[in-house]
Amino acid sequence: MQKATDVDQQVELLAKQGLAFEDEAAAKQFLTKTTYYRFATYSDVYRQDDKTFVSGATFEWVRRIYELDSILRSLIWTAVGDFEIAFRSHFADTLALQEGPLAWADPGLFRNYDRHQRTLTSIDAEMSKSNDPTVIGYADRNPGIDYPIWMVVNVASMGSVANLFGNIEQPKLTAAISAPWQIAPIPFPTVVLMMSELRNLAAHHSQLWHAKLKTRGPRISFPIWLSSATTGVRNSSIFWALIMLVHLHESSFPTSSFRVRINKFLSENGAMWNGLGVPPDRDKYAAI
């Protein structure tokens, strides 16, 4: 196990490994507030096989990338939160109106019984932990009766809601749920799962730069602009997810300025492109 080090030792170690400093005092203050561990996940990109830094690497450059990553997380957090609420609401309304408020617990509505049971177990655990007075009151008044879907979607994790959606058997129902976002019902559950993962990265202040998403974006054939924009982009990259989030946000909120803000961020910070998964053909792909 590595020994604990203070900021003076950390700066000394980084300097010995070839990282240059313009202002060591400022660097120490930054590390005190940020921690060496978080900084290292960004600086490691500039390390060589022998663990030394590439020539010209500076603490201030890595810090700037770290700060840009934080700005991007804030942009994503707002937009993905908007989409999440819109999706939860539409999913609950559509399911309740077409199949009934308790249909989410009916195994006959879902393709895979075992998957549905696992999702129910997760949702039961999430609901039982809720401190929402409405949820507690409903359970007290209706012992043994499932919660209505509109209550479930406000408490359950986005992952649980996405798993419910992705397991629905009826094509007409999945099509109705997918319709506002103009994406075919087969790939749309994967898109929702990707947005859930992106949301969690932003919520937990995780690194976006050089991140590889576990959920791979599905092949998109419609809308045409979205199909074209994602072609040639690595489907596990943050950039692919950003393109999709722009589409989802504009579909929910036609006057959204999210595209403008993301494109402004990309145009002003080309140093981030490679780490976000922007393809080398910058003129074609840099703007969404």
N, C-alpha and C positions, 0 to 999 in steps of 0.2 A: 504494500500500500504506500502511496506517495505521502510524504510528510507535508504538514500544513506550512504555508509560507505567508509572510506578510507582504504588503504592497511593495515595500522597498526591495525585497528579495525577488518578487515577481518581475519588477521592472529590470532588475539586474539580470535575471535569467533571460528575459526577452532580448535584451541588448546583447548578451553573449551569443545568442542564437542568430543574431544578424538583423534584428528589427531596429530601425532608426527612430529617434525621438526628437521632436522639435522643442518640446516642453515637458520635461520629466515630471515636474510638480503637477501640471495639469493632468498628465497621464495617471499619476498616482491617485489624484482626486477622483478621476473617472472610474478607475478600477475599484476604489473603495465603495462607490455607489452602485457599480454594475456587477462586480465580481469577476475575477480572473477567468473562471470557468465559462461564463457567457461570452466574454471577449474572445476566448480561445476558439470557440466554435466558428468564429468569423476569421480569425487570423490564421487558422490551420489551412485555409485555402491557399495561402501564400507560402506554405512550407514545402521544402524539397524532401526527397526520400530520406535524407540524413537528419531531418527535423530542423534544419536551419532554414532561414527565410530567404526567398529569392532576392536578388540584388535590387535595391531601390525600394523595398517594402518599408513603409513607415507606420508607426502607431497611429498617427493622425489619419492616414488613409483608411485603415481598418475601422477606426472609430467613425469615420464618415459613412462607411458602408453600413455599420451598425445603426447609425442614426437614420439613414434612409430606409432601412428595413423597418424601423419603428414607425416612420411616417406611412409607409405602405400598409402596415398592419392596421393603422387607424383608418385609412381609406377603406380597406377591405371590411373591417369590423362593422362599419356603419351600413354599407351596402348589403353584405351578406345577412346582417340582422334584419334589414327590411325584407329581403327575399324570404327569410325563414318564417317571419310572422305571416307574410302573405300566403306562403305555401301551407302552413299549418291551418290557417283559417279556411282556405279553399278546400283543402283535403277534408277537414271536418264537416264543412257545409255539404259538400258533394256526397260524401259517404252517408251522412245522416239523412239527407233528403232522398237519396236513391235506395238505400238499404236499411235505414233505421239507425238511431243513435247508439245502439249496442252491437251493431254488426261487426265492429272491429274485433269482438271476442268470439265470433262465430267461425269455427274451423272450416265450415262448408264454403266460405267465401274465398278461401286461400288455397293456393296450389300445393304447397308443401306443409304437411301437418306438423312435422317435427320443428321446422323453422318457425312456424306460427306459435307453437308452444313455448319455444325459447324466447320469442319476442314477448309473449304474454307474461312470462316469468320476470323478464326485465322490467316491463311496465308495472307489474304488481309491486315490485320492489321500489320503483321510483314513486309510485303513488303512495305507498305506505310511509315513505320518508317525508312526504310533503307536509309543510307547516301551513299551507293555504287553508284559512278557515272555511272556505266554501267546500273544499275537498273533504276536510274532517267532518263538517256538518252533514254532507251527503252520505258519507260512510256510516255515521251514527243513525241517520234517519232511514237508511236503506241497507241494512246488514245483509250480506250475501248477494247483493245485486251489483252488477258491473257498473262502472262509471260511464256516463255518456261520452261520446267521442270528443265533443267540444271541451270537456274537462280534461280528458286524457292528453290532447295535443298541447294544452297549456302547461302540463307538468312533465310529461315524458320527454326524454332526450330526443334530439333531432335524429339520432341514429335509430332509435326505436320506431319513431314515426316513419322514417324512410324504409325500415325493414318491413313494416306493415304494408306500406304502399307497394314495395317491390314484390310482394308475395301474393297480391290480389289476383284472382283467377280470371275475372270477367273483363274481356277486352273493352267493352263499352264503358265500364266504370273507370278503368285506367285511362282511357282516352279522354273522358270528361275531366278527370283530375289534371291531366297534362295539358289540356287545351289552352289555357291562358298564356302558356309559355311557348306555344307553337313548336314543341318538340315531340316527336313520335313517342307513344307510350312505352315502347320496348326499351329505348335507351334512357328515358327520363328518370327512372328510379336510380340509375347509376349516377346521373348528374346530381340528383338530390344528395346522394351519399357523398359525392365529392365536395359539395357545398358544405355539408356537415363537417367534413374533415378540415376544410379551409377555415370554417368558423372556429373550430377548436384550436387551430394553430394561432389564429389572431387572438382568441380569448385568453390563451395561456402564454402569450408573449413569446411564442416559439419563433425560431429562425425561418424566414421565408427564402432568403437568398441561398441558392444551391439546395433548397429542399426538394425532395422527391416524394410526391404524394403516393400513398398506398392505393388509393382509388384511381384507376386509369380512366380517363375520359373516353366515352364510347364514340363510335363513328357517327358523325352527324351529316345527314343529307339535306336537311331543311331546318330553318330557312337557308336560302342560298348564300347570303353574306356570311352566316355563321359557319357553314360548311367550308367556304373558301378561306375564312380567317383562321380556322383550326387546321387546315391542310398544311402539312410540313412542320407542325409544332408538336414537340414531344408531349404525348397525352398524359404524362405524369408530372408535367412541369407546372409551376405557379403561373406561368404566362398563359397556358391553355386554360387553366381555371379562371384567370382574370378575364379572358375573352368571353368565356361562358357567363361569368358573373355580370359582365356588362350587358349581355343579351337578356339575362333573367331580370335584372333590375329595370332595364328599359321596358320590358314587357309588362312588368307590374306597375311601373311608374313612368309613363310616356314622356314626362317633362324632366326626367332624371338628368342630372349634370354629372353623373358618375363617370361616363365615358370621357367627358371633357377633362375631368380632374385626373383620371388615370393617364390619359394621353399627355397631359401637361407634365405629370410626374415622369413618364418615360422619356419625353423629349428633353427634359432638363437633366436627366440622370442616366446617361448612356452607360456609365460604369456598372449599372445594375443589370443590364440586358442579359449578358451571358449567364449570370447566376440565377436569373428568373426563367431561363429557357427560351429567350428570344432567338430565333434562328439567325444564322449569319447574314442572310439577305435582308439587311436592316431597312432598306428603303421600302420593301414590301410589307414587312411584318412589325416594324417598331410601333406603329400606330394601330390602335384597335378600331 
